């Protein structure tokens, strides 16, 4: 168990024993679940929610009992994947933030890129626009355009304008707090924000007494001066990868409205890709930052488990879920991460982590690829990813072959875990969409013995990853972020109205992302190109993902910057802005000096 593993590796707490897993052939068996939509979905949702026999049958059909067929006797169950890097250096937090302001390094020079945090800061300092004008322009834009409005759940105009005006006055006085001061951002509805409710993208109310206190990581952004424009939409309860949400609206992919944004942090992805904000906060329990980042052409960081504190908010998926940033460029992603990951002294786990100051780059730069797993992706995705990997090789990364056992079984174990955790936090399925009535009802059927088997599989995989990291210092496990280029809305407007349940596609979209959640390792997704769409003229972004050793966010950030140069520079703009992109600064200039009031209910 974790207690017996605490000091196996010097410099860490809770590091797993480095132990190679069983050498078994790679296998992958596609699911055989029906696609449900419209009336059949509604009928199935009601039936499964009320007939326990049906939910039990679906649990078995999903293959969750597969773990019973494996010999996991040599592994203790590990229910918490937290691994804490130990750093004797006691960084001064205010000094560290000041250092971040001076070390901010926007490497992009492309004229076709999104506005960055630095662009806003420079425009404010020069007096070209004010934070107040930006906030007013955004509030007006979001209220008038349904395509933007669907990305939001709640905005309180008075709070937004008050924060923006305070920032405007600081700039006028020459006392800006730093680069983040006055920058518009927003947060996914999995964190608490003072004065706001929380519904987790559902028709249910998950607001608690703790909700009167803003989550720690959001507080850190606020203390740096950001202007938070309310709460962003998400897939209901975070329980799928499309962000199809009949209850609260479905934001469409800014690159092509015939495609989903991805989920469950779909509102967060939409808002950055459409140009509304340079940075948003997402949450990731099974790829929910990285999946929409890939679909929308963004940079998304899933930090090490428990590194970022959302206290006092609690997670429905405590052993899989984390909070992290999503951004249009690596400099903003890094800046937002280093502020939100400041340790929380009131959080028993977060307080153990070191202050996330930049560390010297590692000399070892190794990309590990498990070819049979990697090759599950579609040909167009593979082409974009292989071309990008060649760029990494030319930039000093060594590519090696690796193996990882039980990937199919491990994905099932992660699904058993997160479904069990979320269903335990949702006592009743009343008021949920039909697709989630099915998922929650199925999750509640997990026997305790099978949950324990899943945690044994977690330990096996963590020990094998520790073995790989020991054998290959500096290793990053690299795969496509998703095997598919986006998720086409195949049922059109009807799917957006009633929802859809496509378990086979959902599982496929999580082919690679689940491992970082289950093991607690950090991971990053970077855009590496665009491919032709099935419908519409906008091309669909493709993401490449790296999973690093526990606490290796700096190595991932360095890797992401190399990928950024590939995507946007080297004489070719491979990403560009979507057609739906909004020039917020231009709108702010047009509105300079115009005041707005009232509340926006979205």
Protein Blocks (a to p, Z undefined) as FASTA:
>chain_A
ZZlmmmmpghiehiacddddddddddddddfbdcdehjllmmmmmmmmmmmklmmmmmmm
nopmmmmmpccklpccdfbfcdcdddfbdcdfklmmmmmmmmoccfbfbfkbccdfklmm
mmmmnomacfklmmmmmmmmmmmmmklmmmpfbdcfklmmmmmmmmmmmmmnopafbjkn
opacdddfkbccehiaceehpabdfbdfklmpccfklmmmmmnopacehjadddehhiac
nopafknopaddfkbmkbcebiaklmmmmmmmnomambdcdddfeoplmmmmmmnopacd
dddehkaccbfbdcfblmlgccddddfbfklmmmmmmmmmpccfkbmklmmpccfbdcdd
dfbdcddddfklmmmpcfklmmmmmmmmmmmmmnopacdddddehklmmmmmmmmmmmmm
mmmmmmbfghiafklmmmmmmmmmpcfklmmmmmmmmmmmmmmmmmmmmmmghiacdddf
bfbecjadfklmmlmmnopadfklmmmmmmmmmmmmmnopacddddfbdcddfedjbdcd
ddddddddehilmmmmmmmmmmmmmmmnnoiafkbpafkbccfklmmmmmgoiacedjdd
ZZ
